[in-house]
């Protein structure tokens, strides 16, 4: 089921405000098993999907498409505002400034508890605390651990939801879901020339790859980057209008926030590890 609605409002001729609210409710959706979740559960169940070598080391995980029994619900808002400051006249030589904000905020992303992973906490020699298993965090219902996570049994936990907005979700099928993603584009143009700056912001996440000894998660920091672009519109070049664009992605060469795990040190679904990149593009219609 999909529900969405919004509006665009122009309180001034130069100002446009936009807001869209949305909610998606998926029932028995098709998803892909998460390899980290299978590894976590293997500590308890010795899952045959985990492939080991002769020494017992994990060499692979067999994953498959599954029917995600239950409801996956997400809701949020897309928003934006654009302010145009025109020059004194409408000729090609006049200046124009445009500033705005566009973004998304996620209110809720809830997944079936049966598709989340328990948290294995190793023993703490410093305090003498033994190894233990904790239930998935931020879930409805009983705190009792349902070890098999089987949606077809009678465990009451299987009908509950876990709230995963604001988390990396490295141990379940959901994507990494920051609460905020916001851009702040600003453009100045005059006489066919334009300069655009786009600051970009992605909020932080709870890193659920491996909990700390107290059951808490490390925090993945927020990420801020800046893109710049220069453009020039050339009229009547070999009888056609052409546009030259030269720009820089990630001007300050900001590194993506560090994440836990042995495979990569960044969240591939959100952050770009390539650093500063320079590009040029010439386009036209023929």
Buried (B, 14 or more C-beta within 10 A) or exposed (E): EEEEEEEEEEEEEEBBBBBBBBBBBBEEBEBEBBBBBBBBBBEBEEBEBBEEEEEEEEEEBEEEEBEBBBBBBBBBBBBBBBBBEEEEEEEEEEEBBBBBBBBBBBEBBBBBBBBBBBBBBEEEEEEEEEEBEEBBBBBEBEEEBBEEBEBEEEBEBBBBBBBBBBBBBBBBBBEBBBBBBBBBBBBBBBEBEBBBBBBBBBBBBBBBBBBEEEEEBBEBBBBEBBBBBBBEBEEEEEEEEBBBBBBBBBBEEBEBBEBBBEEEEBBEEBBBEEEEEEEEEEEEEE
